[in-house]
Each structure stands twice: as C-alpha cells, then as structure tokens.
C-alpha cells in the first residue's frame, strides 16, 4: 500500500527572482545604441525586427504574427500600416519610417519572402512564425548588449518606447492613446505611468 509523503511538494512562484510591473521604455540614446550594434554585425533580420517593433508599438502577440502583406504594398514597403489587435479587436495604424522601410526591404528581399508569408518566420519547424517567447528572448538580448539589466525590461519596452518619446515631446495624451489603440484614456495614463513621471519632472524643475 502506498503512503502519502509527509513533505508536500514546494511550488515556487513563476516570478521569483524577476522584476515585475511596468517595463520602462528605452531612451533615445539606447535605441540608437542597439540599432548601431545590429548594423555593425549586419544582422538584417533583427535590425528589421527592432526598427519595426519601435515604429509599430504593437503587443508581442500582434507583432510576431505580422505578414509581409501587412507592411508591403505593391512593390515596396508602405509608409503606413494598419493592424487589427488581437486583444481589443480594434484596428491600430502606425507609420513606418524611412529607416525602418529600408531595413524591412533588405530583410524581405534577402529571405525571398512572399506577400502571404509571415514577416518573421520561426527558425523552429514547430511554429510558422516567431513565437512571443522567442521574441522576448531576442528583446532581452538587445537590452543586455548595451549593458543594461535585461531583467528590468521586456517586450512592452518596445511598445512603450516611441509613445513615451512622443508624449515627452508633445504632451498630447490623446495622440498617444490613438497610437496605442487604447479604448480608454485612463488606460493610456496608467500604461505610460504619466502622473508619476510628470510629478517627478515638475519636482526636479522646482527650486526650493
């Protein structure tokens, strides 16, 4: 007869030893540091991936499932694209800058991708496109390559970076809401952590 062990199995929380909460955006200098490293190593795939992740501001689940036809119209990469978000089922539009268009063009041609293909195919046979876990590992590699603590960052860093820069420059919260595809303005405020950051900024500018 089997006896039950007197020592119950110990389960460790999934986030033990990890930093949780909002992932900070990259600073402009950090964006250029990563971009320069990818250019220097001639990593065509990841340069296109990094540039588009910054421009698109998409969640990982939407970004990894992009197809060539989402960004490629006619015989060239489009200046703008529209994607239906999985989480909200709301369309979101984003601009594709000249630098990103150039890197995407180089990637698509070098890999011989067709319009119906996934933009970033997986290198594993089990998946037709890059998985969110694979994408997360790549993002952490980008972060650590410039000497930052990658445990403090994540895929939402890529989503948050450009809108944070835009907000800092314009203070136009409504524009940021549209760029992120949020249904409520309150969601945008919480997502950017604007109230806390603005309070700190005002405190720094106040002389006592």
N, C-alpha and C positions, 0 to 999 in steps of 0.2 A: 504494500500500500504506500502510495506516495505521500510525503509530508510536505506541507507548505513551508517555505523558508521564512524564518523569523525576521529576515532582513529584507524589507521591501526595496524594490528597485528605485534607485535615486534618479530622478529626471532633472536634468539641468535646463534652465531656460534657454531658448534659441538665441537670445541676445546677450548672453553672459559674455562679458569682456568686450562688448561692442558699444559704440556710442550710438544712441538712438535719438529721435527727434528730427527737427528740420535740418536738411543738409544745406550748408552755406553755398552761395554762388561763387564762381571764380571771379577774381579781379581781372581787369583788362590786361594787365601785365602777365598774369598767369595764363590767360587764353593764348596770348602770343608766344609765351614760352613753350607751351605744349605744341602749338602749331609749328613753331620753328623746328622743334625736335623731330616731329613727324616728317617735315620737309627734308631735313638733313639726312634722315635714314631712308628717304624715298619710299615711305610706307604709303602707297597710293590708296589702298583700301581704308586704312584708319584715318588718313588725312581727310578723305571724303566723308567718312563717318563722323569725325569730330566736328568738322565745319557745318555739316547738316544738322547735327544734334544741337549745336548752338543756335543756328538760324531757325530751326523748326519749333523749338521749345515743346516738343512732343513728349508725352509719357513714354516710358520704355516699351510698354505693350503695343503702342501705336507705331513708334519709331522702328522697331525691329520687323514689323510686318509691311513696311513700305514696299511698293513695287516700283519698277522703273517708270511705268506709265504715270505714276503719281507726280513725278518731278520732270519727266521728259515729254515734251510736246512737239510733234512734228519731227524735226531733225536736230533739235537742240534742247538743252536743259532750260526749263521755264524760269521766268523771273519771279513767279508766284505759284504757290500750290495750295490746294485745299484738301484737307483730310477729315474724314468722319471719325470722331473719337469714340473708342470702344466704351469708355466709362460713362460718358454722358449722352452718347448718340447725337452729339451736336457737332456740326462742321466747324473747323477752325482753319483760318487762312494764314499763311506765313510767306514772307519774302525770302527769296534765295539770292543772296548777294553774289557779286561778280566772282569773288574768290572761291565761294562755295560751288558756283556753277562750273568753274574751271576744274576744280578737284573732282567733282562728280563726273564731268565729261571724260576726264582721264581714266577714272575708275571704270565707268561703263564700257568704254572702248577697249581698255586693256583686258577686261574679263569677258568681252564679247556678249554682254547681257542684252536680251531682247526686252521689248516693252512689257511683256507679260511676266517677266522674271521678277523674283524678289530682288530688291535693290542690294541687300546684303545677305547673300546666301550663306547658310551654315556650312562649316567645314566638316560637320558630322553628318553622316548619311541618315541618321535617325530623324533629322529635322530639316525641312526645306529652306528655312530661313534662320538667321541669327536668333538665338533664344535670349530672353531677358536676363538670364543668369550669365550667359556668355558676354552679353553687352555690359553687364555690371562689372565683370572681371576686367574687361577692357578699360572701362572708365577708371577703375581703381589703379590700373597700370599707368594710365595717363597722369593721374594725380601724383602718384609716387615718383614718377620720372622727373618731376621738377622739385622734388624734395619736400613735398607736403605730406602730412599724416593722412593717408588714404582712408583710414577708419572714420574720419570726420566727414567724408564726402560720399556721394553716391550718384545714381542716375538722375535723381531730382536736381542735383547740382547743375547738370546740363540744361535741364528745363528752366531752371531759375535764373541762370546767368544773364542772358540777354535782357530779359524783362527787368531785372534788378538794375542793370546799367541804364535802361531806358527810363525807368522811374526816377532814378537819381538825377538824370539829366532834365527831365520834363515835369516831374511830379504829377503826371497825368495818369491817375489811377484807372480811369475808365478805359483808356487805351490799353493798359496792361491787362485789364480784365478781358478785353476782346482778344488780345493776342494769346492769352492762356486758354480761352474758351470756357471761362467760368460762367455759370448761370447767375451767381450772386456776387455782388461787390464785396460782401463780407468775406467770402471765400478767398478773394484775391488779397485782402488785407491780412488775413491770417497766414496765407501761403507765403507772402513776402516778409512777414514779421515787421511791417512798416511802422506800426505805432511805437514799438520798442526802439527800432533803429533811428527813427526821427527824433525821439526823445533824447537819445544819446547824442545825436548830432547837434541838437539845439543846446544841450548841456555843454558840449565841447566849445560851442561858439559864444557862450555866455561867460563874460569875465566877472569875477567876484572881487 
